[in-house]
């Protein structure tokens, strides 16, 4: 390990927090600040759910099956996105300012619901809330179109 590198963080057990702190180091190509810990654990980041459902969709497209617990959790994730998708978030960039409405986040909410619908349509996840997923996916698409025409 280089002499200037910070000591590795101790593993954190579930339910505990690694408080964030700033180090007096330069990061890659002089970037700063260099932080250790995880203040992002308390942020809403809507993009992550799209990544999760996209991964599950790709996994099943390669002819793999989901176990019942994972399938249930993926459906619950789609339900959660329906409940929070209109909220501003910290985005993929983990901004330190007040939460905002990021295009990337809204797009990934659409991906979450679209992939959940595809998985449900193939009977790979529970589909009892599929109608809501479809409505919310459509609402995201319509709000994106409206926002683009207002800016255009």
PyMOL commands that set and color helices and strands:
alter all, ss='L'
color gray80, all
select helices_A, chain A and resi 28-30+39-42+47-61+68-84+103-121+130-151
alter helices_A, ss='H'
color red, helices_A
select strands_A, chain A and resi 21-23+34-36
alter strands_A, ss='S'
color yellow, strands_A
deselect
rebuild
show_as cartoon
